[in-house]
Amino acid sequence: FDCTYFQIGSGKVDQTYTLELENNISIGAGLVIHKLKCLSQGGPVWEAILTSRGAGIAGSRHAACVVCEDSTLSVFSAGGQRLLPPVVLSSPATRLTCSDQYVMVLTSRGCVSVWNIQELKTLVKNESLLPIMQAPAGTDLSIRSTGLTEHGAPVVSLSTRKSYIFNFDVGAWLLISSADDAVYQCSDHQSCLPPDVKLQETLLPLASLQGELNRPTRVARNIFNSNPVTRRAATLSHLDSQLAAALSMHSAKDYKFWFLTLVRYLTQEGLEPRLRELCSELLGPVVQTTRQSSWKSYTMGLSKRELLREILPVMGSNLKLQRLVTEFKEQLDVILT
């Protein structure tokens, strides 16, 4: 670890704290202790005594954490209260991350664990990184960065320029970004990213991950430009993948950006069957049916019917889609009146 200091607090300047780890403090009679200190403007706020040498620290506005050389994790509240006895890890920790109420530990044996500290609940338990740590022989493979989504899902980026997220529901790692993906490289929208990505990393986590991907080579673009059918298929596959990735990251802003991008492309290409399918899902049941009980009116806090209202004028820009637009506009007006 290379983290002796870490900022915690509520975000206000006058409520920002610093964590400091002090090891090997002699207290006489051959006894040695270790301390985790919380400081504010250089002055002490609270201290915690550790019986094992600290190896790394991290903090957030909800928790202060320290991993020790005896393969344990200690978690304290922002006020210094120990929230639970030392957690015994399966092997020594190599990475420690705190984000809001979530704590993630990556161990030397390549296992990831995530806890919700507020609920004292395990979200991910000793999940192996082996499935994603695969690369051709001779490739220098390493972990470039790790992080947590706003819902506590672990995200791992590798030196191969691939990024993965662990999905709680599926119980598996999902590939959400790959710079070498041929579909991505040949999509008409490969360079399409939300504006001000660097300023909105917490709001646009998917866009933030993909913001540094290298753009496709001119050779690749020329090959696919000569085959419009394949280029269209690649673009649609890319946009569908972006939507699925945004859903897996529970990123509403990323999802809406790519959804509207997909609708504009489908409209431009005049792909009525795909647009009809999208509109039907957004509209939901018009009359009472058994489908109504399973249909959900919101996606990650976004109203499906409001999304439909928003995309109908976009679809209307293609005169060949006027009948489709009128059909869904009339049904939407009936439902919302």
N, C-alpha and C positions, 0 to 999 in steps of 0.2 A: 504494500500500500504506500501511497505517497500522499497521505491526507492527514496532516496533524490538525488542521483547522477546517471548520466547516460552518457555514452560516445557517442558523435556524431562527425561527421567529415568525411573526404574523405578516411580515412584509413591510411594516412601518420602520423607518430608519431608527427611531428611538426604541424599538422593541426587537432589534436584531441582536442575536447572541452569537458567541463564538465557542466552539468546543475545542478543548485542548487535552491532549493525552500525555500524561507524565508517568513514565515507567521507572522501576527500580529505585524506589524511595526507601532508604534504610531507616528503620525505626528502632534500631538497637537489638542487642541479643541475637544478632545474625538474621533477624527477620526483615523481609522486604515486602513492600506493598506497591500498588500501582493506582493511579488516580485518573478519573475522568472529571475534568473541570468544565463548568459552564461560566463564561465571562460575558459581561456587558460593559462596553466602553473601557475595557481593560480591568474592570473590577470583578471580583468573584460573585456569582449568583448562587451556585450550589456546587457541591463536590460529591463524588461517589467513589468508594473504595473498591478496587478490584483485586482479587486474589491471584489472578493469572495475568501475565504480561499482555497488555493491549497490542493488537496488531493493526487495527484500522478503525476509523470512526466515520460516522455520517449522521446527518440530522435533517429534520424538517420542522414545520411549525407544530407537528403533533408528537414528535419523538426524537430522542437522542439515542444513538445506538453505538455499541462497540463490540467488535469481535476480538477474541483473545487467542493466544497461542495454544491454549488447551482445547481448542475447537468448540468454543462456546460463544453464544451471542447474548449480550445483555441489552435490555431495552428499558429506557427511562422516559417518563413524560417530559414535556418541555419545562415543567417545574421541578424536575429532579426526582420524582417518585419512581422507584423500580416497579415496572408493570407486571413482571412475572419472574420467577427464578431463571438463572442462566439456561438458555436453550442449548441442548447438546446437538452439535452439527455432525453430519456423517463423516466429515473430514475437514481439515483446516480451510478457512475461508480465503478466497483470493480476490473477491469483489464484494463490496457492500454498498447498497443503494437505498436511500430513503426518499419517498415522495408522498407528501401529505401523510395519510395514515398507513401507507404501505411500506413494508421493508422487504428487500430482496437480498439474498445471499447466494453467491456462486462459489462452490467449493473446488478444491484442488482436484477432485475426482470428476469434475465436469457435471455436477448436479446443481439444479436451481431450486430454491425454495422461496415462497412469497407468503407473507403474513399480513393480515389486516389487524393492526395493533389496537384500533378502537374496539373491535369486536372480539379480539383475541382468537382469531380464526385463521386456519391454514387455507390459502387459496391454491398454492402449488406445493407439492411435497416431493422433494428429492427427484425432480424430473430430470432425466439424463439429457445432456446436450449431444450425445453421440449421434442421434439421427441427423443432425444438421452439421456436424463436424466432419463432413465428407468432402474430399477434394482429390483431383487427379494426382498420381504419384509425382513427387517433385515440386508440388505447389506449396508455397509458404502459407500455411493456414493458421490464423490467429483470431482472437476476438478483438474487434476494433472498438466496440462500445456496447454498453448495456443500459437499459432504462426501463421505466414503468409507464404504462398508460395511465390516464386519469381514473381507470377502474382497476388498477393494480395488475394488469397483464404484463408479464415480462417480455421485453423486446431485446433481441440480440442481433448485432450487426457484425459481420465477419470481414476479414481482409479480402475475401473473394468478392466483395461488394454485393453481398446478399444479406438481406435482413429478414428475420423471422419473428413471429409472435406466437406465444403459447395461448391457445384458445381453451378456455375452461370447459365449455360445453362439448366441444369435439374431443378434448383430451389429447391434443396433438399439436405439434409445431406446424405453423402455416407460413409458407413463403410469401412475403408481402412486397418484396422489392429485390430486383436482380438487374444489375447494370448490363449483364451480358445476354439478357433475354432477347431472342431474335424477334419475338412478337413486339416487345417494347421498342426495339430499335427501328422497326419498320412501320410503326403506327404513325398515321398522320398527326397524332396528338402526343407524340413522344416528348415534345418540348413544352407541353402545356402544363403549367403549374399555377396554383393560386398566387396572387400578388403578395408581396411583402412576406414571403415564407419565413425569412430569417427573423422577422419581428413577431411572428405568430406561432412559434414552435409548440407552445402549449395548446393552442387552438387548432393547429393543423399538423398533428404529429406525422401523418402519412406524407404530406408534402415536405415536411422537414427532413424526413428520412431520404426522400428521393431527390431533394434539391441539389445534392452534390454528385448525382450520377452523371457520368460522361455521356455526351450526346452521340448518336450513331454516326458512323463514318459516312463520307460521301458515297463510297462504293456501295455500301449496303442500301442507302437511299436510292441510288440509281437503279440497282437491281429490281427493287420493288416498285419503283415508279414506272418501270417498263411493263408491269403486270398489275393493272388496276384492280382486277378481281381479287388477287391475293392481297394486295394492299388494303382493300376494303375489309377483308376477313381479318387481317392482322390488326387493323384499327379497332374493329368491333371487339376482338378478343382482348386487346389492351384495355379498352374502356370498361369492359365487363370485369376484368381482373382488378382494375382500380376501385370499382364499386364494391367488389367482394372484400378487398383489403380494407377499405374504409369501414365497412360493416364489422369486420373482425376486430378492428381497433376501437370500435364504438366512437368513431369521430364523426359527429354530425356535420361539421363544417366541411370536412373533406368529402363526405358522402354527397352533400348537396352540390358541391362544386362539380364532382365527376358525374353526378346524375344529370345536371343541366348540360354539361358538355356532351354526354351521350345523346340527350334529346336533340340538341342542335345538330349533331352529326347525322342521326337517323332522319331528321327533317331534311337536311341538305341532300342526303342520298335518296330520299323518298321511300324509305323502308317502312311501309305502312303496317305490315304484320307485326313487326317489333314494337312499333309505336302503339298499336291497338292493345297489345299485351300489357305494356307499361300502363297505359291509361286505365285499362280494366282493373288492374291491381290497385291503382290509386283511387279509383272511384268506389270500389267495394260493391257490396250488394245494394241494388236499387230498391228491391222489395224484400220482405221478410223471407229468408231461406235458411236452410241448415248451415250454409256457408257463412252466414252472418256471425255465428258464434265463434268461428275460427279466424275470421278476418280481423286484423288489427288496424285501427285507424291512424296509428302513429308509428313512425320509424325513428328511433333515437330522439324522440321529442319533436320530430317534424310531422306536421299534419299531412297525411297523404292527399287529402282533398284540396288543401291549400296548395300543395305542390302541383296538383293537376290544374288548378286555376292558373298557376304561374306559367305552366308550360304550354297551355293551349294557344296563347298569342304567338309563342315561338313556332309552334307547328303551323300556325296560320300563315307564316311567311312563305310556305310552299303551297301554291295554288292547287296542286294536285291532291292536297290533303284537306281541302276545305270541307268535304263531306264528313270526314272523320272528326274534324274539329267541331263542326256543328252538332254531330251526334252526341259527343261527350259533353259539350257545353250545355245542351238542353237537359241531359240527365243530371248533370251537376246542379243546374239551377233548380230542378225539381226537388232534389235532396236537401239543398241548403235553404229553401224557402219555406 
